[in-house]
Structure formats: structure tokens, C-alpha cells
Amino acid sequence: MRCRHAIRRSDCHPTRATWGARCGKSARRVLRGGTGTSDLVARPVPTHHNIDHELLLRAVRKHVTCKWALLYIERWLTASMVQEDGTKIERSRGTPQGGVVSPILANIFLHYAFDLWMVRTHPDLPWCRYADDGLVHCHNEQEAQALKAELQTRLAECRLEMHPTKTKIVYCKDKKRKGLYPNVKFDFLGYCFRPRLVKRFRDNTLFCGFNPAVSSSAMKAMRSTIRKLKLRHQTQLSLQEIARQLNPLLRGWIEYYGRYAPSALYPLLRHVNRTLVAWAMRKFKRFKDHKVRASQFLQRFATEHWALFVHWDIGMTGVFA
């Protein structure tokens, strides 16, 4: 039974590849994979807590031959951790969270624990991994259940374990796959994959596809970032200065999350516009307690100066209320 691909693949065939902690390999390229009948979404318990030092150093020695580099990597891994109250905690497992080398070491470890194992034992199954998040496309639920059991055994051999809640089997429901299963959606790299209405460009008809769009958790995180800037209270700033703060964030979000189902980002962009309305009501006395007037003022301003903000440039100039 062949896998049906809901997302166009790239030439580099990322459905059997590893991304993350690699120069020039963005998370977005992973999303160009396909979907099978069932997807196994697997994630180990955070590797920075659980990686076995002995196995990790064995993997590192396959790539690092300099004795001094190996010595300092081992010292860095086993250095005790000092807490805020001054107490020391000895480390025998894991890598320091937030350390600049931790993602590289974890990627090396999972390359041997997962990547090469998948290539050796399941060469027919498409898969991808970004850092410690993995996804395997299976043909049916039975195959996914069997693979999950095998993967649990494999991770146990590598002294890791699957995350109990983030690892699950998902049925990729669409117009051709109409079975009833409890799990029909999953989050991966900030996107939520689930059944969605999709327009066919050939004849503009709607059909059900299994497609990605920005996830609710990613939307919540982006709104939180906007709120932390406290723009509505920055009345000493001009719109141009606010744009210089916001545009790098908005440009990155639109470039990444707007690649698939860009309309799912509209609530966030409307939130930005409403934040600007609140800022105008505080900055200008004539707009105090006059939300409609402030909205109309910003709408006219956005129409005339559409290039000031990134989201105005793509057409979000009419929603301020």
C-alpha cells in the first residue's frame, strides 16, 4: 500500500533525513514530507536529562580524534551543576540544558540510536527527525503499533525511553481515508497536522486533506512574545520605532508559519493591529476612550504607509477593531 503525500516533497527527500543542529538545515524543510495511513510521532524523554555519557562518548569518538577535544568534552559533560542556593549536583547522565554544544552531541547520539537503526531495520518506511522530535510514516495501525514496540526496545538499549504523552499513533484522515480513530491530529515543529478543507487549484473545489497549519501552542507563544514587549505602554515611541522592533519577529513568523495555510496566522496579525490601536489610544489624547476613531486613524495610515509593517505589506491593513 503506497503512502499518499499531502505535502510536496523536495528533491533532497527529507522523509528519510535528519535535521536540526546542522548548518543550513531549517525546520521548515522537514515539513515537506509525506503522510502515510498512520504516523508514529515519537519523542524521547528530553535527551539533555537522560543521555548516557558512556554511550555518548563512544559515538563522539567516531567523529572526534583530537585527544584534547575528547578530554574537554568529557570534563564538560561530567562537571557538577551549581544551583542558585550554592548546592552542587553531580552529573552522571545528560548534557547541560542550554549549552551551546548540547544540541550537537544529542544529534550525534540520536543519529546512532534512531537514524541508522531505522535505515537498517525499516528501509521501506519514510521518516524524519528534527533534534529529538521524530515522525515515521506507516501504512496501517498494526505496523505503527509494532514499530512503536520495537522503538521502545531500541531506545531502552540506548538507555533512553519514549516520552509517555508526546509519543502517539495518529491516523491521517482525509477524503480517501475515512476511518474512525481517536487521534487524527498531531503537533510537529510548531505546526498542527490534522484534517482540513483544502481548495483544489485545478477546479476550485473543496476536499478534505491532511495538512499542516500553525499550531495553537505556537500561536499562544507568539502572542505572549508580543505582550512581553508591552507596546501599548510604549507611548514615547513612534510607529516607525515600533515597526523596527516588530518587523524582525513578524518577518520570521510569516516566513516560517505562513508557508502552509497562511490564513491561520491572521488571528495573530489582527492581534498586532489591535495592540497598535491600544497604543494609539494611550499616545494621543484625542483617541482616549475612542477605540473606533483610533482604529479608523490606523486603518487610513496603514493604507497610505503599507510598507511600514511587514504584515501591512501583505494586506493586513483593514482589521483594527
PLY file of the C-alpha trace (Angstrom):
ply
format ascii 1.0
element vertex 321
property float x
property float y
property float z
element edge 320
property int vertex1
property int vertex2
end_header
0.00 0.00 0.00
1.56 3.26 -1.08
1.82 6.38 1.05
-0.23 9.34 -0.11
1.65 12.62 0.05
-0.30 15.63 1.28
2.74 17.93 1.11
5.10 18.28 -1.81
8.46 16.63 -1.31
11.68 18.40 -2.09
14.47 16.98 -4.20
16.57 16.24 -1.12
13.98 13.65 0.05
13.69 14.82 3.67
11.34 11.98 4.63
14.45 9.87 5.27
16.69 12.53 6.74
17.79 14.24 9.92
17.59 17.97 10.51
18.45 20.18 13.42
21.84 21.21 14.77
23.06 21.18 11.16
24.20 24.23 9.26
21.69 25.36 6.63
19.05 22.78 7.55
15.91 24.58 8.68
12.91 23.06 10.45
10.66 24.12 7.58
12.35 21.69 5.18
11.21 18.78 7.36
7.58 19.75 6.75
7.88 18.85 3.06
7.48 15.16 3.86
4.53 12.92 3.17
1.88 11.24 5.25
1.08 7.57 5.42
-2.12 5.95 6.64
-0.79 6.15 10.20
2.01 8.31 11.56
4.05 7.41 14.62
5.01 10.66 16.33
7.89 9.71 18.62
9.86 11.73 21.12
12.30 10.50 23.77
12.17 11.84 27.30
14.30 15.03 27.00
17.73 13.85 25.95
19.59 16.60 27.82
18.49 14.83 31.04
19.00 11.19 30.07
21.83 10.66 27.59
24.24 8.08 28.91
27.77 9.53 29.00
29.50 6.26 28.14
27.41 5.69 25.00
27.60 9.35 24.02
31.39 9.44 24.22
31.55 6.22 22.21
29.58 7.97 19.45
31.66 11.15 19.72
34.91 9.17 19.29
33.71 8.08 15.85
33.86 11.71 14.73
36.42 13.38 17.00
40.01 12.13 17.02
41.71 15.02 18.84
42.59 13.82 22.36
42.35 17.30 23.84
38.85 17.81 22.37
37.69 14.46 23.74
39.18 15.28 27.15
37.36 18.60 27.41
34.06 17.17 26.12
34.21 14.52 28.84
35.08 17.09 31.51
32.32 19.38 30.33
29.77 16.55 30.48
30.70 15.42 33.99
31.17 18.87 35.54
28.92 19.34 38.58
25.99 21.73 38.38
25.75 24.58 40.89
22.25 25.68 41.83
21.19 29.17 42.87
21.48 28.33 46.57
25.07 27.16 46.08
24.45 23.41 46.33
26.31 21.19 43.88
24.71 18.35 41.95
26.97 15.73 40.42
26.05 14.71 36.86
26.38 11.16 35.58
23.82 11.44 32.75
22.60 14.03 30.29
24.05 17.22 28.88
23.71 20.77 30.29
20.44 22.27 29.08
21.12 25.41 27.10
24.75 24.52 26.47
25.96 25.51 23.00
27.36 22.02 22.29
24.42 20.09 23.77
22.30 20.04 20.55
25.26 18.76 18.52
26.04 15.98 20.98
22.38 14.98 21.23
22.15 14.92 17.44
25.20 12.65 17.21
23.74 10.32 19.83
20.31 10.08 18.16
21.94 9.57 14.78
23.18 6.21 16.02
20.25 5.47 18.34
17.49 6.22 15.83
18.59 7.24 12.31
20.91 4.38 11.44
18.65 1.91 13.21
15.68 3.00 11.06
17.75 2.74 7.88
18.93 -0.74 8.87
15.68 -2.23 10.20
12.93 -0.38 8.30
14.33 0.81 4.96
10.84 0.88 3.42
9.33 3.39 5.89
9.72 7.15 5.28
10.75 9.08 8.38
12.24 12.35 9.51
13.80 13.70 12.68
14.47 17.24 13.85
16.58 17.32 17.02
14.70 14.94 19.38
11.34 15.09 17.59
10.72 12.22 15.17
8.00 11.17 12.77
7.59 7.84 10.95
5.03 7.24 8.19
3.41 3.79 8.40
0.93 2.01 6.13
-1.54 0.97 8.82
-2.15 0.99 12.57
-0.77 -2.52 13.10
2.54 -1.55 11.51
2.68 1.61 13.64
1.99 -0.36 16.85
4.70 -2.90 16.00
7.18 -0.12 15.21
6.38 1.64 18.47
7.17 -1.52 20.43
10.42 -2.02 18.51
11.41 1.60 19.03
10.78 1.34 22.77
13.12 -1.64 22.89
15.72 0.16 20.80
15.68 3.27 22.99
15.90 1.09 26.09
19.06 -0.48 24.63
20.43 3.06 24.28
19.35 3.83 27.87
16.58 6.19 26.79
12.82 5.96 26.95
9.91 7.32 24.95
8.02 10.31 26.23
4.78 8.87 27.68
2.44 11.63 26.45
4.17 13.09 23.39
4.62 9.74 21.64
1.44 8.63 19.89
-0.02 6.99 16.79
-2.10 9.29 14.59
-4.50 8.34 11.80
-4.02 10.63 8.79
-7.67 11.16 7.94
-8.61 12.74 4.62
-11.09 12.29 1.77
-9.74 8.81 0.93
-9.07 7.64 4.49
-12.36 7.90 6.36
-11.81 5.56 9.28
-12.78 6.48 12.84
-9.81 6.74 15.19
-9.33 8.71 18.42
-6.16 10.53 17.28
-6.36 12.39 13.97
-4.00 15.28 14.64
-0.52 15.97 16.00
1.82 18.91 16.53
5.27 18.87 14.94
7.74 21.77 14.79
5.12 24.38 15.60
2.61 23.08 13.05
-0.60 21.19 13.71
-1.30 18.42 11.20
-4.98 17.48 11.01
-7.84 17.02 8.51
-8.58 20.37 6.83
-10.66 21.66 3.97
-8.31 22.34 1.06
-9.10 24.05 -2.23
-8.08 22.21 -5.38
-6.49 24.79 -7.69
-7.49 22.90 -10.81
-11.23 23.49 -10.39
-11.51 25.46 -7.09
-13.44 22.64 -5.40
-13.00 21.86 -1.70
-11.87 18.50 -0.37
-10.61 17.11 2.93
-6.83 16.84 3.15
-4.40 16.06 5.96
-2.45 19.31 6.01
-0.40 21.48 8.38
-1.08 24.94 9.77
0.37 26.88 12.67
-0.47 25.15 15.96
-2.40 26.72 18.80
0.59 26.39 21.13
2.78 28.28 18.65
0.11 30.99 18.34
-0.04 31.28 22.12
3.75 31.62 22.32
3.80 34.33 19.62
1.05 36.32 21.35
2.99 36.02 24.60
6.08 37.42 22.87
4.07 40.40 21.61
2.64 41.04 25.08
6.09 40.93 26.70
7.15 43.86 24.51
4.48 45.97 26.28
4.00 48.02 23.15
0.71 49.54 24.25
2.58 51.27 27.08
5.49 52.47 24.92
3.92 55.86 24.21
7.33 57.51 23.97
7.94 55.58 20.73
6.78 56.44 17.23
5.18 53.95 14.85
8.45 53.78 12.94
10.32 52.76 16.11
7.67 50.16 16.96
7.97 48.80 13.42
11.72 48.36 13.87
11.03 46.22 16.96
8.20 44.18 15.49
9.22 43.62 11.88
12.06 41.12 12.54
9.67 39.00 14.62
6.78 39.24 12.18
9.00 38.56 9.18
10.33 35.37 10.75
6.89 34.14 11.80
5.30 34.88 8.44
8.18 33.27 6.56
8.01 30.09 8.64
4.37 29.63 9.61
2.96 31.30 6.52
4.40 28.69 4.19
1.43 26.38 4.72
-2.12 27.68 5.38
-1.08 31.33 5.80
-4.64 32.30 6.71
-4.15 30.53 10.06
-1.79 33.38 11.00
-4.45 36.07 10.55
-5.60 35.99 14.22
-2.03 36.79 15.30
-1.72 39.64 12.80
-5.08 41.03 13.92
-3.77 40.86 17.49
-0.80 43.02 16.41
-3.13 45.57 14.82
-5.29 45.70 17.94
-2.17 46.23 20.03
-1.35 49.21 17.83
-4.87 50.54 18.41
-4.35 50.30 22.18
-1.02 52.09 21.76
-2.68 54.93 19.77
-5.41 55.33 22.41
-2.74 55.86 25.07
-0.42 58.05 23.00
-2.93 60.51 21.52
-5.36 62.33 23.80
-7.91 62.71 21.02
-8.26 58.90 20.88
-8.60 58.31 24.62
-11.69 56.15 25.18
-12.37 56.29 21.41
-11.40 52.89 20.05
-13.32 53.31 16.79
-11.58 56.61 15.99
-8.17 55.11 16.76
-8.97 52.12 14.54
-10.07 54.35 11.68
-6.95 56.51 12.04
-4.62 53.49 11.91
-6.53 51.97 9.03
-6.08 55.14 6.95
-2.42 55.34 7.99
-1.83 51.69 7.05
-3.41 52.22 3.63
-1.06 55.12 2.91
2.05 53.62 4.56
1.54 49.92 3.86
5.28 49.22 3.71
5.90 50.29 7.32
4.97 46.93 8.88
5.60 43.52 7.36
2.01 42.34 7.85
0.62 45.54 6.32
2.75 44.83 3.27
0.95 41.50 2.74
-2.51 43.05 3.02
-3.41 43.11 6.75
-4.33 46.80 6.68
-8.08 46.60 7.18
-8.59 44.80 10.51
-8.03 47.02 13.54
-11.26 46.72 15.50
0 1
1 2
2 3
3 4
4 5
5 6
6 7
7 8
8 9
9 10
10 11
11 12
12 13
13 14
14 15
15 16
16 17
17 18
18 19
19 20
20 21
21 22
22 23
23 24
24 25
25 26
26 27
27 28
28 29
29 30
30 31
31 32
32 33
33 34
34 35
35 36
36 37
37 38
38 39
39 40
40 41
41 42
42 43
43 44
44 45
45 46
46 47
47 48
48 49
49 50
50 51
51 52
52 53
53 54
54 55
55 56
56 57
57 58
58 59
59 60
60 61
61 62
62 63
63 64
64 65
65 66
66 67
67 68
68 69
69 70
70 71
71 72
72 73
73 74
74 75
75 76
76 77
77 78
78 79
79 80
80 81
81 82
82 83
83 84
84 85
85 86
86 87
87 88
88 89
89 90
90 91
91 92
92 93
93 94
94 95
95 96
96 97
97 98
98 99
99 100
100 101
101 102
102 103
103 104
104 105
105 106
106 107
107 108
108 109
109 110
110 111
111 112
112 113
113 114
114 115
115 116
116 117
117 118
118 119
119 120
120 121
121 122
122 123
123 124
124 125
125 126
126 127
127 128
128 129
129 130
130 131
131 132
132 133
133 134
134 135
135 136
136 137
137 138
138 139
139 140
140 141
141 142
142 143
143 144
144 145
145 146
146 147
147 148
148 149
149 150
150 151
151 152
152 153
153 154
154 155
155 156
156 157
157 158
158 159
159 160
160 161
161 162
162 163
163 164
164 165
165 166
166 167
167 168
168 169
169 170
170 171
171 172
172 173
173 174
174 175
175 176
176 177
177 178
178 179
179 180
180 181
181 182
182 183
183 184
184 185
185 186
186 187
187 188
188 189
189 190
190 191
191 192
192 193
193 194
194 195
195 196
196 197
197 198
198 199
199 200
200 201
201 202
202 203
203 204
204 205
205 206
206 207
207 208
208 209
209 210
210 211
211 212
212 213
213 214
214 215
215 216
216 217
217 218
218 219
219 220
220 221
221 222
222 223
223 224
224 225
225 226
226 227
227 228
228 229
229 230
230 231
231 232
232 233
233 234
234 235
235 236
236 237
237 238
238 239
239 240
240 241
241 242
242 243
243 244
244 245
245 246
246 247
247 248
248 249
249 250
250 251
251 252
252 253
253 254
254 255
255 256
256 257
257 258
258 259
259 260
260 261
261 262
262 263
263 264
264 265
265 266
266 267
267 268
268 269
269 270
270 271
271 272
272 273
273 274
274 275
275 276
276 277
277 278
278 279
279 280
280 281
281 282
282 283
283 284
284 285
285 286
286 287
287 288
288 289
289 290
290 291
291 292
292 293
293 294
294 295
295 296
296 297
297 298
298 299
299 300
300 301
301 302
302 303
303 304
304 305
305 306
306 307
307 308
308 309
309 310
310 311
311 312
312 313
313 314
314 315
315 316
316 317
317 318
318 319
319 320
